[in-house]
Amino acid sequence: MLAAYITHPDCTRHEMGPGHPECPERLAAIQDRLLATGLLDYMLPCEAPLATEEQLERAHNALYVRQVLQSAPAEGYLQVDPDTRMNPYTVPAALRAAGAAVHATDLVLGGEVPVAFCAVRPPGHHAERDATMGFCFFNNAAVAVRHALDVHGLSRVALIDFDVHHGNGSEDILAGDERVLMCSIFEIGLYPFNADDARSLKDAPNMVNVGLPKRSGSEAFRAAVTDHWLPALETFRPDLLVVSAGFDAHREDDMGNLGLADADYEWVTRQLMRVAERHAKGRVVSCLEGGYVLNPLARSAAAHIKVLIGAD
Ligand SMILES: [Zn+2]
């Protein structure tokens, strides 16, 4: 098998009300596309385990973890931030999402598959050490990064985030951790609004943050990857790449305005695979973040996965 495809039915039972863009249908759209294109034939389907508190506490503080685990409503919804709600199934979904990222890391570092894609929700990259934010409860990618470092004993892990929104949660958790290089490209002026006001981005040496103005388009995105991410990754020489794979910078996704196309996701994944092959034995763990219009989400995720498994 060329890749693991890690998901769980629990991830579709969490939902935040009618019309909410972060909806269960997102996962079905991706899986349908992978089936239709035949890509799923090359992937090992895996059931996501529940993350343990110990695993979560590598990225979150223990009090916060317990608070999330205990706060789901018995029925209806609990509003936890202006954009984010819990339903009775949110906790198992969030535990499966983080557990998928941990399991992906175990499979890839154990040599069972070279790469893994976690088709999970809730997403994670806005979740801070002790705060739920922007549809995110536990920071799946950051939990995977810390698992690779603390449990598998890797020395250097790169976290790559191409979601249209800045991964403030991953930055909050990982800024200053010299074992981690975080590379991010995001749109300025969008949620979480931390790049253009007093809550400025953290100026840690292990953060490569590139904010692009709206309507920057494919060329500016690719230039930012080439000029900022790739030299930093080349110097860092990661043992593993973890990807926060958000597809909401797509031009057909109205959540952002960067104007990317399917081909940009294919291109950026190819650049990352070259880094992984040179330094990390080809090892990549990719976790779904944003992407809200179902058709471009499914196409972009398939373009990303096609390169991950080397079927391009
Ligand atoms: Zn996003």
Residues whose N, C-alpha, C, O or C-beta is under 5 A from the ligand:
A	BS01	ZN	D163 V164 H165 G246 D248 G290
